[in-house]
Amino acid sequence: MAQAASAPPKERYIPNGLKFAFGGLAGMAATCVVQPLDLIKTRMQLSGGGRSSFAVAGEIVAREGFFNLYTGLSAGLLRQATYTTTRLGVYNYLFDAYKEKNAGAAPGFGTKTLLGVAAGSIGAFVGTPAEVALIRMTADGRLPVEQRRNYKNVADALIR
């Protein structure tokens, strides 16, 4: 019995803007899950170590309340919106530009590495202000009450 040979499936075209948006949204969704861990990590780094992450988390919850584990979430979301989307958008743009310039040939490993380094560097540059705001917001709760800046959100942290 002969099987009918089927044509390979047609490659779907996904606009770069959609890839860009989905990548950013995926990063933002992940940030919503890992924000408490990021806060704990920052506090541990600033305190000089010596305590477990569970001890630091317990201290934050006892002194500041459970929901303060999400302090800095707006800055984390902005970081992902700027860094991740820029990085993915630039990489896709560079990848497509390479293919267009080289008659549709996909870049090799070395070229992909260089494209990734370029895209990551540009994304890091764009995302740095949000990263600084995130560190400031997450570190604020460990200061004595009279020294805290009590940032309302990422815009407040960026302006100040």
N, C-alpha and C positions, 0 to 999 in steps of 0.2 A: 504494500500500500504506500503510495507516495504522498507525502505531505506537501501541501501547497506552500511555496515559499512566500513568506509575507515580507512586505517592505518594512524597513526599519521605521520606528515611530518618528514622526516629524518633531523636530525640536521646537518647543514653544518659546516664543519671544516674551520675555518679561522686561518691561521698561526699567531702566536704571533707577528712576525715581521711586518706583515701587520697591525695588530691592533695598534702596537707601532707607525708605520709610520702615520697612519690615525689620531691617537690621537694627535701626534705632529703637523701635518699639520692643524688640526682643531684649536688647540691652537694658531698657528701662524696666521691663517686667522682671528681669533678673535682679536689678537693683532693689526692687521692692522686697525681694526675698532676702538678699544678703546685707541690706543696710545695717541691721543690728550687729552683724559680725564685723562690718567695716568700722562701726562706732567703737566696738570693743577693742579691735585691733589698734585703732588710733590712740585710744586711751592707754592701752598697754605700752605702746611705743613711747608715749609722752611721760609715762610714770617711771620708766627705767627698768621695767621688768620685775621679776621675782614673784609675781602672782599669776595664778592660772586664769584662763579666760572665763571660767565659771565664777571665780571669785570677783573678777571685775564686773561681769554681768550682774551678779547678785548685788554688788555695791551700787551700781547704776540704778537698778530697780528699787532698792531700799531708799536711796537718797533722792532720786529724781522721779521715780515712777516708771511703770512698765512701758508706757507709750513714748517715753523719752529715749528708748532704744532706737527710735526712728528719727531722732534729731538729725537734721542735715539731709533728710530725704529729698527735699526740693533741690538741693545742690547736687546730690547724687544723680537725680533724674536729669538735671541740666547737663551734667558731665557726660552722661550716656547720650543725650540728645545731640551734644556737640561733638564729642570725641568719636563715638561709634559711628554715627551717621557720616561724619566727615571722612573718617578712615575708609569705610566701605564705599562711599561715593567716589572718593578719589581713586581707590584701587580699581573699581569697575571702569571708571573713565580712562585711566591709564591702560588697563588691560584691553579695552575696546580700541583705543587709539593705536596700540601696538599691533593688534590684529589687522586693523584697517591699513596701516602703513606697510605691513608684511603680507599682503595678499591673502588674508584670512588665516595665516599660520598662527597657532597659539604659541605664546612664549614658552621657553624652556624653564627649568627649575631656577637657574641663576637669575634670569630676567624676572621671573615671578618674585624671587626673593628681593630684588632691587625695587620692584614695584611696591611690594609690601612694606619695605623700609621707608620708601618715600611717602606712601599713604599713611603709615603709622606716625611718621614724624610730623606731617602736616596736621593729622588728627590730634596729636599730643599738644601741638602749638595752639590749636583752636580750643582744646578742652582745658588748658591750664587754668584760666580764671575760675572756672567752675570747680576744679580740683582744689584750688586754694580756698575758695569759699567753703567747700565741704570740710576741709581740715579745720578751718577756723570754727565752723559751726559745731563739729563733733568734739572739739577740744574745749569749747566754752564751758560746758557743764562741770569740768573738773576744777575750774577756778573758784575761789571764794565768792560768795554771792555778791559782795560789793564790787568785785572786779569783773564780773561777767558782762558781756556785751548784749546778751539776750537777743540775738538776731531773730527777726520775725520770719524771714524766709531768705531764699538765695539772693533775691534782688537787694534786700537790705544788707546782706553780707558783702555783696559785690560793690555796692555804693560806698559802704563804710570802709 
